[in-house]
Amino acid sequence: MSRQDADAIVVGGGLAGVAAAIAVAKAGLSTIHLAPTMPPDRRTSALMMPSVDYLRQAGLIDEPADLGHALTQIRIIDATGRLIRAPETLFDTKEAGLAAFGWNFANMRLLERFHAAAATLPNLRTISEGAVATAPVDDHWQVELADGTVLTAPLLVGADGKKSLVRASAGIVAQERTFTQAALVCDLEVGRSIGGTSIEFHYPQGPFTLVPAGGNRANLVWIDDIDVLRDAYSGGAERLLAILAEKSQRLFGDIAMATPAFVFPLSRLTVPLAGADGVVLTGESAHAFPPIGAQGLNLGLRDVADLAETLAGVDRGKPDWAIAVSRDYAKRRAADLARTGTMVDALFRSLLAEMVPAQALRAGGLWALKLAPALRKQAFSLGMGGR
């Protein structure tokens, strides 16, 4: 039997990685978390209520109002100019009997809160280094750090992103597709507050979305062809603001930049299974999608919740308990990953569709959602992560 340094090693220092390390430690496992220092994450995450409820139950946050901003309406505006256009549609939490669809959080504030929760767990050891190599050795996983330190544990949790070393070491081959579109993100100060309404302008190459960030601030996520975004970004602040005012149809008064903008390319990544041979994958090591439908971190937190449930039901007295965890976790995650991937892919394709039948189908779908309360409730459930 190999030397054992911990019951589990979690690789990855992002939000999904810290949440996974906490969940594993709270399940009673001695846990090592490899969390290399990363540049500040200035993005935001719109978390739906099931995710917010999980964060509270897991002790990762207290009151969401202390950290984020409530999302109470979703307004969709078809700005494509196509032959067949969808109606403007408003989804309101009052219809669903909810106080909010979810909350919009700054990633940096969430990460600070997660680290504070992690620091209270005596069986969780955090090392500010990443893994440079991982490999199975006998009945354990061996993880090598940059300074030459070698650590071993029966269970290895990969939360190390799209280029996951853990995933590659486990022999799980991801399918990845890159898009010609990219996303431009920044914070804006608007002359007229958008309140609690997330506003999506649907353009031919992707949505232009403003998400509530408190007061007169809004988080912008603009998806378009990467060359268009780079041209807008490189033209200077004055030109960029003029473009943003036009894209927002000048509905919100004067617009000013509250944070620098940055552009990142979009891709889609899926795996055939999210766990095998004592390895489990969470967050973007298992899935990545364009920022459509607010599914990214929501899906990662559902990974963590299922990992916690798997660990709660395993008999760690058996020698192959870690393999059992990976198999059970993969089964638990399969349906959700497939369903969410199909939903996001369909949404993205529908936004880019140029054929008239596809335009008609999308417009008809939004008309149905606008006019049929039962369908709207189903859409609420699916969009919020209902299973």
C-alpha positions in Angstrom: 0.0 0.0 0.0 1.2 3.5 -0.9 2.0 6.1 1.7 -1.1 8.3 2.3 -0.9 12.0 3.1 -4.7 12.6 3.1 -8.0 11.0 2.2 -8.5 13.4 -0.7 -6.5 16.0 -2.7 -8.4 18.7 -4.5 -6.6 20.5 -7.3 -7.8 24.0 -8.4 -8.1 27.3 -6.6 -11.2 28.8 -8.3 -14.7 29.0 -6.8 -15.6 25.4 -7.7 -12.3 24.2 -6.3 -12.7 25.9 -2.9 -16.3 24.8 -2.7 -15.3 21.2 -3.5 -12.5 21.2 -0.9 -14.9 22.4 1.8 -17.5 19.8 0.8 -14.9 17.0 1.0 -13.6 18.2 4.3 -17.0 18.6 5.8 -17.7 15.0 4.8 -15.1 14.0 7.3 -12.1 13.4 5.0 -8.7 14.7 5.7 -8.2 17.0 2.7 -5.4 18.8 1.0 -6.4 21.6 -1.3 -3.9 22.8 -4.0 -4.9 26.3 -4.7 -2.3 28.3 -6.6 -2.5 32.1 -6.3 -4.4 33.5 -9.4 -5.0 37.0 -10.7 -8.1 38.7 -9.3 -11.3 37.4 -10.9 -13.2 40.5 -11.7 -16.2 38.7 -13.3 -19.6 38.1 -11.6 -21.7 35.1 -11.4 -25.5 35.0 -11.5 -26.5 32.2 -9.2 -30.0 30.8 -9.3 -31.9 30.1 -6.1 -31.0 26.4 -5.8 -27.3 27.4 -6.0 -27.9 30.1 -3.4 -29.7 27.7 -1.1 -26.9 25.2 -1.4 -24.3 27.9 -0.5 -26.3 28.8 2.6 -26.9 25.2 3.6 -23.2 24.4 3.2 -22.2 27.4 5.3 -20.4 29.1 2.4 -22.5 32.3 2.7 -24.9 33.8 5.2 -27.4 36.2 3.8 -27.1 36.6 0.0 -28.0 40.3 0.4 -24.7 40.8 2.2 -22.7 39.9 -0.9 -24.9 40.2 -4.0 -27.9 41.7 -5.8 -31.3 40.1 -6.3 -32.5 39.1 -9.8 -36.2 39.7 -9.8 -37.0 40.0 -13.5 -35.6 38.8 -16.8 -36.4 40.9 -19.9 -35.6 39.6 -23.4 -35.6 42.0 -26.3 -35.2 40.6 -29.9 -32.8 43.1 -31.5 -31.9 40.9 -34.5 -33.9 42.8 -37.2 -34.7 39.4 -38.7 -37.7 38.7 -40.9 -39.3 36.8 -38.1 -38.7 38.4 -34.7 -39.6 37.2 -31.2 -41.8 39.3 -29.0 -40.3 41.2 -26.1 -40.7 38.9 -23.1 -40.6 39.6 -19.4 -40.2 36.9 -16.7 -41.2 38.1 -13.2 -40.5 36.3 -10.0 -44.0 37.1 -8.8 -45.4 34.6 -11.3 -43.2 31.9 -9.9 -44.0 32.8 -6.3 -40.4 33.6 -5.6 -38.7 36.5 -4.0 -35.9 36.3 -6.6 -34.8 34.1 -9.4 -31.3 34.3 -8.0 -28.5 36.6 -7.0 -25.7 38.3 -8.9 -22.4 38.0 -7.0 -18.9 39.5 -7.6 -16.6 36.4 -7.9 -13.9 38.1 -5.8 -16.3 38.6 -2.8 -17.6 35.0 -3.1 -14.0 33.7 -3.1 -13.1 35.7 0.0 -16.1 34.2 1.8 -15.3 30.7 0.7 -11.7 31.0 1.9 -13.0 32.3 5.3 -15.2 29.2 5.6 -12.3 26.9 4.6 -10.1 28.4 7.3 -12.5 27.1 10.0 -12.0 23.4 9.0 -9.2 21.7 10.9 -9.0 18.8 8.5 -8.6 21.0 5.5 -5.0 22.0 4.6 -4.5 24.6 1.8 -1.3 24.8 -0.2 -0.8 27.8 -2.5 0.7 25.7 -5.2 -0.6 23.8 -8.2 0.1 20.3 -9.4 2.7 19.7 -12.1 2.0 16.0 -12.4 -0.5 13.4 -11.3 -0.5 9.7 -11.7 -2.0 6.5 -10.2 0.4 4.6 -8.0 -0.8 1.3 -6.5 -4.1 2.1 -4.8 -3.6 5.9 -4.5 -3.2 9.0 -6.6 0.2 10.7 -6.5 0.4 14.4 -7.0 3.7 16.3 -7.6 4.1 20.0 -6.8 6.4 22.5 -8.5 8.9 22.3 -5.6 9.2 18.6 -5.9 6.9 17.7 -3.0 4.9 14.5 -3.7 1.5 14.0 -2.0 -0.7 10.9 -2.1 -4.4 10.2 -1.5 -7.0 7.6 -2.6 -9.4 10.3 -3.9 -8.3 13.0 -6.4 -10.7 15.9 -7.2 -10.0 17.9 -10.3 -11.3 21.5 -10.3 -8.4 22.7 -12.4 -10.2 24.2 -15.4 -10.6 23.5 -19.1 -7.0 22.3 -19.5 -7.3 20.0 -16.5 -4.2 18.0 -15.7 -6.3 15.8 -13.4 -8.7 15.0 -16.3 -5.8 14.1 -18.6 -4.1 11.9 -16.0 -7.4 9.9 -15.5 -7.6 9.3 -19.2 -10.9 11.1 -19.6 -10.9 12.7 -23.0 -12.9 15.9 -23.3 -14.6 17.1 -26.4 -14.0 20.8 -27.0 -15.4 23.1 -29.6 -14.2 26.7 -30.1 -16.5 29.4 -31.4 -15.9 32.4 -33.6 -17.7 34.4 -30.9 -16.1 35.9 -27.8 -17.4 37.7 -24.7 -16.6 41.3 -23.7 -17.2 41.9 -20.0 -17.0 44.9 -17.7 -19.1 46.9 -15.2 -21.0 50.0 -16.3 -22.6 52.9 -14.6 -25.9 53.7 -16.2 -28.0 56.9 -15.9 -31.2 55.0 -15.1 -30.9 52.0 -12.8 -32.0 48.6 -14.2 -33.2 47.7 -10.7 -33.4 43.9 -10.3 -34.0 43.2 -14.0 -31.5 41.3 -16.1 -31.9 42.6 -19.6 -30.9 40.6 -22.7 -30.8 42.2 -26.1 -30.6 39.3 -28.6 -28.4 40.3 -31.6 -27.5 38.1 -34.6 -24.1 37.1 -33.2 -25.2 36.7 -29.6 -26.8 38.5 -26.6 -25.9 41.8 -25.1 -26.8 41.4 -21.4 -26.9 43.8 -18.5 -27.1 42.2 -15.1 -28.0 44.1 -11.9 -25.0 44.9 -9.8 -26.6 47.3 -7.2 -27.5 51.0 -7.5 -26.8 52.3 -11.0 -24.2 49.7 -11.7 -24.7 46.8 -14.2 -22.5 44.0 -15.3 -22.2 43.7 -19.0 -21.7 40.5 -20.9 -21.6 41.2 -24.7 -21.2 38.2 -27.0 -20.3 38.8 -30.6 -17.7 37.8 -33.3 -14.3 38.0 -31.7 -13.0 40.5 -34.4 -15.9 42.8 -33.7 -15.2 42.8 -30.0 -11.5 43.3 -30.4 -12.1 46.2 -32.7 -14.5 47.8 -30.3 -12.1 47.2 -27.4 -9.1 48.6 -29.2 -10.8 51.7 -30.4 -10.6 53.5 -27.1 -13.0 54.2 -24.2 -15.0 56.9 -26.0 -15.7 54.8 -29.1 -16.5 51.7 -27.0 -19.0 53.7 -24.9 -20.7 54.9 -28.1 -21.1 51.3 -29.3 -22.4 50.2 -25.9 -25.0 53.0 -25.9 -26.1 51.9 -29.3 -26.3 48.2 -28.4 -28.4 49.1 -25.3 -30.7 51.1 -27.5 -30.0 54.1 -25.3 -32.6 52.9 -22.8 -30.6 53.7 -19.7 -29.3 57.2 -20.1 -25.7 58.1 -20.1 -23.3 55.1 -19.8 -19.8 55.2 -18.2 -17.2 52.5 -17.7 -17.0 51.4 -14.0 -14.2 48.8 -14.6 -11.9 48.0 -17.5 -13.3 45.8 -20.2 -11.7 42.5 -21.3 -12.4 40.0 -24.0 -12.2 36.3 -23.8 -12.9 33.6 -26.4 -15.7 31.2 -26.0 -15.7 27.4 -26.2 -17.8 24.4 -25.2 -16.2 21.5 -23.3 -17.9 18.2 -22.3 -16.7 14.9 -20.9 -18.2 11.4 -21.5 -18.2 10.9 -17.7 -17.3 13.0 -14.7 -15.5 10.5 -12.6 -13.5 7.2 -12.9 -10.8 5.2 -11.0 -10.8 7.4 -7.9 -10.9 10.7 -9.8 -13.9 13.1 -9.9 -14.1 16.2 -12.0 -15.9 19.4 -11.0 -16.4 22.8 -12.6 -14.7 23.6 -15.9 -12.6 20.5 -15.7 -15.9 18.7 -16.5 -17.9 21.2 -18.5 -17.6 24.7 -20.0 -20.2 26.6 -22.0 -20.7 30.0 -23.5 -22.2 32.4 -20.8 -25.8 31.7 -22.0 -28.5 31.0 -19.5 -26.3 31.6 -16.4 -25.3 28.0 -16.1 -21.5 28.0 -15.5 -20.9 28.2 -11.8 -24.5 27.0 -11.1 -23.6 23.7 -12.8 -20.2 23.6 -10.9 -22.0 24.0 -7.6 -24.4 21.2 -8.5 -21.2 19.1 -9.1 -20.1 19.9 -5.6 -23.5 19.2 -4.0 -23.6 15.8 -5.7 -20.0 15.1 -4.6 -21.1 15.8 -1.0 -24.0 13.4 -1.3 -21.8 10.7 -2.8 -19.3 11.0 0.1 -22.1 10.9 2.7 -23.2 7.5 1.4 -19.9 5.8 0.9 -18.4 3.2 3.2 -14.8 4.3 3.6 -14.0 1.1 5.5 -13.7 -0.6 2.1 -10.3 -0.6 0.4 -11.8 0.6 -3.0 -14.0 3.4 -1.5 -12.5 6.1 -3.7 -13.2 4.2 -6.8 -16.8 3.7 -5.6 -17.1 7.4 -5.0 -15.9 8.2 -8.6 -18.3 5.8 -10.1 -21.3 6.9 -8.1 -20.5 10.5 -8.7 -20.3 10.0 -12.5 -23.7 8.3 -12.5 -25.2 11.1 -10.4 -23.9 13.9 -12.7 -24.5 12.2 -16.1 -28.1 13.4 -16.6 -27.6 16.9 -15.4 -24.5 17.5 -17.5 -26.2 16.1 -20.6 -29.4 18.1 -20.1 -27.7 21.4 -19.3 -25.3 21.0 -22.2 -28.2 20.3 -24.6 -30.1 23.3 -23.3 -27.2 25.8 -23.5 -26.2 24.5 -27.0 -29.8 24.9 -28.2 -30.1 28.4 -26.8 -26.8 29.5 -28.4 -27.7 28.0 -31.7 -31.1 29.6 -31.7 -29.6 33.0 -31.2 -27.3 32.5 -34.1 -29.8 30.9 -36.5 -30.2 32.6 -39.8 -32.6 30.2 -41.5 -36.2 31.4 -41.6 -37.7 28.1 -40.1 -35.3 28.3 -37.2 -36.2 32.0 -36.7 -39.9 31.1 -36.7 -39.3 28.2 -34.2 -37.5 30.5 -31.8 -40.0 33.3 -32.1 -42.9 30.8 -31.7 -41.2 29.4 -28.6 -40.9 32.9 -27.0 -44.6 33.6 -27.9 -45.6 30.4 -26.2 -43.6 31.3 -23.1 -45.1 34.8 -23.1 -48.7 33.5 -23.3 -48.7 30.2 -21.5 -48.1 30.4 -17.7 -47.5 26.6 -17.4 -44.7 26.7 -19.9 -43.2 29.7 -18.2 -43.1 27.8 -14.9 -41.3 24.9 -16.6 -38.8 27.3 -18.1 -38.2 28.8 -14.7 -37.5 25.4 -13.3 -35.2 24.3 -16.0 -33.3 27.6 -16.1 -32.8 27.6 -12.4 -31.4 24.1 -12.4 -34.5 22.1 -11.6 -33.9 18.3 -12.1 
